[in-house]
Amino acid sequence: MNLEQFESREYRHIPEQPIVTSSAQSRIDTVSGAIPQLSLNLDSTGSVESGILNDVLGEKSEPEHDTCSNSYSKEVQINQEASKKPEFEWVPARDGYIPPNAVVGGTEIDGTPLYVGRVFYDGGLHPGKCGPHLEGGGFALGYDGKEIKLNKYFVLCGDASKLKWIEQNGNLMIIGFKPLEAGNEASGEPLYIARTEYNGGYQIGKCGEHIKEGIVFPYFKKERSEKKYTILAHLY
């Protein structure tokens, strides 16, 4: 009901004393035309509160803007988005480039760092080593008895403090820890990141439950193997 319809009724006089009513009783009875006893709240200036008057006239008032609630909702959204972001990423690179926050997995004999990488090769996804000093493209893996050099690869990036190296001897035994999955053979067997002390440095290679030799890794034009090695695993 609008204001003109309200004033055209025979009950045109509202008592001088302010009256209070519930929202269910705050509108005119459209059947009988009777005006219920209303209570209009007054503010400190003696004016009728806008929300109450609008309710009487059948109009809706806009709710107040809750800044605290909105801030909390945004914070929850930010935390949810952050939790979806993976702890570690495989960042594409080429020609010896190493992206920021790359995980160091080993060293050459002179202390030059070797970074953890992987590459698609011959139907599989194989872990290996990468670095700007490596000839032939910046990446190397051991495969079929050879050292394979490539110039397009992926580099493991993330917080290395959330990783640990677990000692192994011979065939891989995954007991009491969660290894960081890094790839798979063409036939589907999982491959993991491994390293071993070799010729004064720490060389990066791959291991798996199906690899009986332990770790296999590239070094000086050949694929080599060692029984004693460590496997890269999640800290918790």
JOQUI-V514728 format. One record per residue. N is the residue number from 1. RES is the residue in three letters. PSI is psi as a letter, one per 20 degrees, with the letter a starting at -180 (999 if undefined). Layout:
n = (N | N)
res = (RES | RES)
psi = (PSI | PSI)
This chain:
n = (1 | 2 | 3 | 4 | 5 | 6 | 7 | 8 | 9 | 10 | 11 | 12 | 13 | 14 | 15 | 16 | 17 | 18 | 19 | 20 | 21 | 22 | 23 | 24 | 25 | 26 | 27 | 28 | 29 | 30 | 31 | 32 | 33 | 34 | 35 | 36 | 37 | 38 | 39 | 40 | 41 | 42 | 43 | 44 | 45 | 46 | 47 | 48 | 49 | 50 | 51 | 52 | 53 | 54 | 55 | 56 | 57 | 58 | 59 | 60 | 61 | 62 | 63 | 64 | 65 | 66 | 67 | 68 | 69 | 70 | 71 | 72 | 73 | 74 | 75 | 76 | 77 | 78 | 79 | 80 | 81 | 82 | 83 | 84 | 85 | 86 | 87 | 88 | 89 | 90 | 91 | 92 | 93 | 94 | 95 | 96 | 97 | 98 | 99 | 100 | 101 | 102 | 103 | 104 | 105 | 106 | 107 | 108 | 109 | 110 | 111 | 112 | 113 | 114 | 115 | 116 | 117 | 118 | 119 | 120 | 121 | 122 | 123 | 124 | 125 | 126 | 127 | 128 | 129 | 130 | 131 | 132 | 133 | 134 | 135 | 136 | 137 | 138 | 139 | 140 | 141 | 142 | 143 | 144 | 145 | 146 | 147 | 148 | 149 | 150 | 151 | 152 | 153 | 154 | 155 | 156 | 157 | 158 | 159 | 160 | 161 | 162 | 163 | 164 | 165 | 166 | 167 | 168 | 169 | 170 | 171 | 172 | 173 | 174 | 175 | 176 | 177 | 178 | 179 | 180 | 181 | 182 | 183 | 184 | 185 | 186 | 187 | 188 | 189 | 190 | 191 | 192 | 193 | 194 | 195 | 196 | 197 | 198 | 199 | 200 | 201 | 202 | 203 | 204 | 205 | 206 | 207 | 208 | 209 | 210 | 211 | 212 | 213 | 214 | 215 | 216 | 217 | 218 | 219 | 220 | 221 | 222 | 223 | 224 | 225 | 226 | 227 | 228 | 229 | 230 | 231 | 232 | 233 | 234 | 235 | 236)
res = (MET | ASN | LEU | GLU | GLN | PHE | GLU | SER | ARG | GLU | TYR | ARG | HIS | ILE | PRO | GLU | GLN | PRO | ILE | VAL | THR | SER | SER | ALA | GLN | SER | ARG | ILE | ASP | THR | VAL | SER | GLY | ALA | ILE | PRO | GLN | LEU | SER | LEU | ASN | LEU | ASP | SER | THR | GLY | SER | VAL | GLU | SER | GLY | ILE | LEU | ASN | ASP | VAL | LEU | GLY | GLU | LYS | SER | GLU | PRO | GLU | HIS | ASP | THR | CYS | SER | ASN | SER | TYR | SER | LYS | GLU | VAL | GLN | ILE | ASN | GLN | GLU | ALA | SER | LYS | LYS | PRO | GLU | PHE | GLU | TRP | VAL | PRO | ALA | ARG | ASP | GLY | TYR | ILE | PRO | PRO | ASN | ALA | VAL | VAL | GLY | GLY | THR | GLU | ILE | ASP | GLY | THR | PRO | LEU | TYR | VAL | GLY | ARG | VAL | PHE | TYR | ASP | GLY | GLY | LEU | HIS | PRO | GLY | LYS | CYS | GLY | PRO | HIS | LEU | GLU | GLY | GLY | GLY | PHE | ALA | LEU | GLY | TYR | ASP | GLY | LYS | GLU | ILE | LYS | LEU | ASN | LYS | TYR | PHE | VAL | LEU | CYS | GLY | ASP | ALA | SER | LYS | LEU | LYS | TRP | ILE | GLU | GLN | ASN | GLY | ASN | LEU | MET | ILE | ILE | GLY | PHE | LYS | PRO | LEU | GLU | ALA | GLY | ASN | GLU | ALA | SER | GLY | GLU | PRO | LEU | TYR | ILE | ALA | ARG | THR | GLU | TYR | ASN | GLY | GLY | TYR | GLN | ILE | GLY | LYS | CYS | GLY | GLU | HIS | ILE | LYS | GLU | GLY | ILE | VAL | PHE | PRO | TYR | PHE | LYS | LYS | GLU | ARG | SER | GLU | LYS | LYS | TYR | THR | ILE | LEU | ALA | HIS | LEU | TYR)
psi = (p | r | h | g | h | g | h | i | q | h | n | i | p | p | q | h | p | q | q | q | r | r | h | h | j | i | q | p | o | i | g | i | j | q | o | r | o | q | o | o | p | q | a | i | i | j | q | p | p | h | h | g | g | h | h | g | j | j | q | p | q | p | q | q | o | n | h | g | g | g | g | g | g | h | g | g | g | g | h | g | h | h | h | h | p | q | h | q | q | o | p | q | r | q | l | i | p | o | r | q | k | q | p | p | i | a | q | r | h | j | i | p | q | p | q | p | r | r | q | p | p | l | i | r | o | p | q | a | q | q | q | i | i | p | q | j | i | i | q | q | q | p | p | l | j | r | o | p | p | q | j | p | r | p | p | p | q | a | o | i | i | j | r | r | p | p | q | q | o | b | p | p | o | n | o | j | r | o | q | o | p | i | a | q | r | h | i | i | p | q | q | r | p | r | q | q | p | p | l | i | a | o | q | p | b | q | r | r | h | i | o | h | i | d | q | p | q | p | p | l | j | r | p | r | q | q | g | p | r | q | q | p | r | q | h | 999)
